[in-house]
Amino acid sequence: FHRHRLGKPRYWPELFRFIRDLRRRRFDVAVDLQGLLRTGLFAFLSGARRRIGFRAAREGAHFFYNERVLLPANLSHAVDKNLFLVQAGLDVPEDACIWELAELPVAGQKADDLLKPLREEPGTRVVAVAPAARWPSKRWPPDFFAQVIDRAATQHPACAFWLLGTEDEAAVGQQVADACQVARPQNLMGKADLGTLVELLRRTDVLLTNDSGPMHVAAALRVPTVALFGPTDPDLTGPYGDQNHVFRGACDRAPCFERRCPSPSQRCVDSVKADVVADALVEQLASYTADIR
């Protein structure tokens, strides 16, 4: 579903083809984990006999479900909420939920090829860096990331860095690489599809990241993360698991959930110091290894 394209009238015929394709697949069950008007509507348009969603879904999405799950009041993180919805809606035993992303051999070989230049020296620790994010308010500046990985490279010389993101974000990666004085990160932005990204992260020791999709992939793989949070709340959507280190911007408006920072002072960004983040990154490298996972 190409949501950006379908916001333009000239692409609307694609929407009708998309709906026809949904109906043609003859789904039995639709589970809406996002709980928004758009996703609730698509669950309905899928033609699925059972449409399961949150009773308190936003934007009126619950009107499109015929099975509505009431969440316990003590659940706050999105992962816990989604697990409860699936377990309750599909009658899945709690011990049947397994945290595994299947290995993809072809994508794994491509990941090995991409990371080969970083592993020329035995014992090299591989750090992934995700300096992009969909919301402008979630992005720490490229020179901030450069300062962090430069300090980490100085403290832990047996480190190699690679930059992840889409082809559209490659310029951000280049800005990070150009600003580095010590580290020499390899810019792999736009060079990996989703499967290859999973395998790249599986072969990575630590991820330094904004609040982003790859952060959640790393968490699912149990790759330790050092994550930066400003407008969003890590208690709700932070990297899942206790192997992560989260920095929160110190702004009295946070979490504001605004796509663009409402404060002219950029307090979230300015309140997080690059040297402190670098120290946490080095600590993660010392505490966790790929072998442990």
Order of alpha helices (4+ residues) and beta strands (2+ residues): alpha-beta-alpha-beta-beta-alpha-alpha-beta-alpha-beta-alpha-beta-alpha-beta-alpha-beta-alpha-beta-alpha-alpha
